[in-house]
Amino acid sequence: MVQQPNGENKISVDIRTITLNTEDGNFSVSMMLYKDPNFEDMWTTVPFLTLEDNIFVKVNMVPGHLIIQLENCWSTPTKNPSHAVQYSFIEDSCSQVVKDETLSVIMNGEGAEAMFRIQMFKFVGISYNDIFLHCTVQICHSRATVCKPNCTNYGRITRNKRETTPFPTHTVSYGPIKRKLEDDGEANINKGKLPAVETLILGGLLMAFLVITGVFGTLLLQSRRAYPPMQAQLTMSHFHNSEVAS
């Protein structure tokens, strides 16, 4: 506060010291996938899921005395979170998919764990076979009633809370998640078959071989009919010479 009292050429400065209560520490945040809605059976290998399956995701923080909040969640076809091809489903801590059964935010901003469920999906393109999940998280140092996002008025309330959050965001990822064919029996049968192009080529070669064999067979039969006496004479002559020589 700067002031000039009584119009005199003198400046009086009022200095006040404000102490802010802060906390520093190391936090370990991990993303895990589960097979069941109760989050009991965790995936310990690479998940293979059909498009009808659900992905149950839990983001956990250690130590757990603070509150974790998912800020943004998205998916990419590679492990690069900044890949040009992306599918965003949680923005500003709220579901991007409104009134859709394919996504459900179960818990966010209420404790040391955040959970959501999303139905398996795929990216368009034959080169995109896997999906990778990414989430930016914030650590909230307050009560659960304050840290829990209010998504009834989507966007405005949540963004105001983000501006007052003193902690920076960090990204946690999981992947790959591979897509499994729905009909395993059909996949196994087709696995042993040749591709369509190779089948056509093999069929054409077989047909050409049969045609050539038929032509040579016809010519051979005609030649035998045209010269039977000479062929018999040569055979008898050869037999006679051999007998004399012996």
Secondary structure, 3 states (H helix, E strand, C coil): CEECHHHCCCCEECCCCCCCCCCCCCCEEEEEEECCCCCCCECCCCCEECCCCEEEEEEEEECCCCEEEEEEEEEECCCCCCCCCCEEEEECCEECCCCCCCEEEEECCCCCEEEEEEECCCCCCCCCCEEEEEEEEEEECCCHHHHCCCCCCCCHHHHHHHHCCCCCCEEEEEEEEEECCCCHHHHHHHHCCCCHHHHHHHHHHHHHHHHHHHHHHHHHHHHHHHCHHHHHHHHHHHHHHHHHHC
